[in-house]
């Protein structure tokens, strides 16, 4: 069933939700004013442009995974979750994609998703594509919780045994930050 994977990813995003509205550390505020530079993780096989070095930490949602978090302008948090699946990430990716597609009919009727009465999928944002030849999907959704409404962006890329999951959160009613687009669009794979 697709629900456990979807709930796992929503839980990861809700972790980002708790960071929305928090002030950044003085170091983060200073680094935001500096130029962006490339961050490379040879361990997890990627590189991307960021305004500050991310804080890698053990991912609490993905077994044997690592999460890389940065704070962007406009009270936006961006986290890249990297999960390793010894049998390949295709099944997890396909189950998540199926769950997103299952939510589209509800979203067309402006109703909460089937999986969670507090989420509303933005169907205009759902995009399935190839990233460097690998399957990818991205979308936005609005989530209501006890603290109000927040907007989430999520992008998944399945690369052999690694699943890269980008999650960004920002206050609802605001557009997606250009910094999120810049960072995610700069993502590239590196040889290990």
C-alpha positions in Angstrom: 0.0 0.0 0.0 1.3 3.5 -0.8 0.2 5.2 2.4 3.1 4.3 4.6 5.6 5.9 2.1 3.4 9.0 1.7 3.0 9.4 5.4 6.7 9.0 5.9 7.4 11.8 3.4 4.6 14.0 4.9 6.2 13.5 8.4 9.5 14.6 7.0 8.0 17.7 5.6 6.2 18.5 8.8 9.7 18.5 10.4 10.4 21.3 8.0 7.1 22.9 9.0 8.4 23.3 12.5 11.3 25.4 11.2 9.1 27.9 9.3 8.7 31.0 11.4 11.8 30.4 13.4 14.6 32.9 13.1 17.8 31.8 11.6 21.0 31.8 13.5 23.2 34.9 13.1 25.6 32.7 10.9 22.7 31.9 8.6 21.7 35.5 8.3 25.3 36.6 7.5 25.7 33.8 4.9 22.5 34.7 3.1 24.1 38.0 2.2 27.1 36.2 0.7 27.3 34.8 -2.8 26.1 31.3 -3.4 28.7 28.5 -3.7 28.6 24.9 -4.7 28.2 22.3 -2.0 29.4 18.8 -2.9 28.5 15.6 -1.0 30.7 12.8 -2.4 29.2 10.5 0.2 25.7 11.0 -1.2 26.7 11.6 -4.8 25.4 15.1 -5.5 26.3 18.8 -5.8 24.2 21.9 -5.7 24.5 25.7 -5.3 23.5 27.0 -1.9 23.8 30.3 0.0 25.3 28.5 3.0 26.8 25.2 3.8 23.9 22.8 4.8 23.8 21.1 8.1 23.9 17.3 7.3 22.3 15.1 9.9 20.9 11.6 10.3 17.5 11.5 8.6 14.9 10.5 11.2 12.5 9.5 8.4 14.6 7.5 6.0 16.6 4.5 7.4 20.3 5.0 6.7 19.5 8.3 5.2 21.0 11.8 5.6 19.2 15.1 5.6 20.8 18.4 4.4 19.0 21.5 5.7 19.5 25.2 4.8 17.6 28.3 5.6 16.8 30.6 2.7 15.5 34.1 2.5 11.9 34.8 3.3 11.5 32.3 6.2 12.0 29.3 3.9 13.6 26.1 4.9 14.9 23.7 2.3 15.9 20.1 3.2 17.3 17.4 0.9 16.7 13.9 2.2 18.9 11.2 0.7 17.7 7.6 1.3 19.6 4.5 0.2 17.6 1.5 -0.9 19.7 -1.6 -1.5 17.2 -3.1 -3.9 16.8 0.2 -5.8 14.5 3.2 -5.2 12.1 2.5 -8.0 9.4 0.8 -5.9 9.3 3.6 -3.3 9.3 6.3 -6.0 6.5 4.6 -8.0 4.4 4.1 -4.9 4.8 7.8 -4.0 4.0 8.9 -7.5 0.9 6.7 -7.5 -0.3 8.3 -4.2 0.1 11.8 -5.7 -1.8 10.8 -8.8 -4.5 9.3 -6.6 -4.9 12.7 -4.9 -5.5 14.6 -8.2 -9.2 13.9 -8.5 -9.8 15.2 -5.0 -7.7 18.3 -5.8 -9.7 19.0 -8.9 -12.8 19.3 -6.7 -11.0 21.6 -4.3 -11.3 18.9 -1.6 -8.6 17.7 0.8 -6.6 14.7 -0.4 -7.8 11.2 0.3 -4.7 10.5 2.3 -4.9 13.5 4.7 -7.8 15.8 5.3 -5.4 18.6 6.2 -3.5 18.6 2.8 -4.6 20.2 -0.5 -2.6 19.2 -3.5 -2.0 22.0 -6.1 -2.6 20.1 -9.3 -1.2 22.8 -11.4 2.2 22.2 -9.8 2.4 18.4 -10.4 5.1 17.7 -12.9 6.5 14.2 -13.8 9.7 14.4 -15.8 13.3 13.0 -16.2 16.2 14.6 -14.4 19.5 13.6 -15.9 17.7 10.6 -17.4 16.2 9.4 -14.1 12.5 9.5 -13.0 11.4 12.6 -11.1 8.2 14.2 -9.8 7.6 17.6 -8.1 4.5 19.3 -6.7 3.3 21.7 -4.1 0.6 21.3 -1.5 -0.9 23.4 1.3 -1.1 21.9 4.7 -3.2 23.1 7.7 -2.1 22.2 11.1 -2.5 23.6 14.6 -0.2 26.5 13.7 -2.1 27.5 10.6 -1.4 27.0 6.9 1.9 26.3 5.3 2.9 25.6 1.7 5.2 22.7 0.8 7.2 22.0 -2.3 8.4 18.4 -2.8 10.6 16.9 -5.5 11.7 13.3 -5.7 14.4 11.9 -7.9 15.1 8.2 -8.1 18.7 7.5 -9.0 19.4 3.7 -8.9 19.6 2.9 -5.2 19.3 6.5 -4.0 16.1 8.5 -3.5 16.7 12.3 -3.4 13.7 14.1 -1.8 13.7 17.9 -1.7 11.3 19.5 0.7 10.8 23.2 1.2 8.3 24.9 3.5 7.2 28.5 3.7 4.2 30.5 5.0 1.0 29.9 3.0 -0.1 32.8 0.8 3.4 33.5 -0.4 4.8 32.2 -3.7 7.6 29.7 -3.9 10.9 31.4 -3.2 13.2 31.9 -6.2 16.0 30.6 -3.9 14.2 27.2 -3.7 14.1 27.0 -7.5 17.7 28.2 -7.8 19.0 25.6 -5.3 16.9 22.7 -6.7 17.6 23.5 -10.3 21.4 23.5 -9.6 21.3 19.9 -8.2 23.5 17.5 -10.1 24.8 14.1 -9.6 28.5 13.5 -9.0 30.5 10.3 -9.6 31.5 8.4 -6.5 
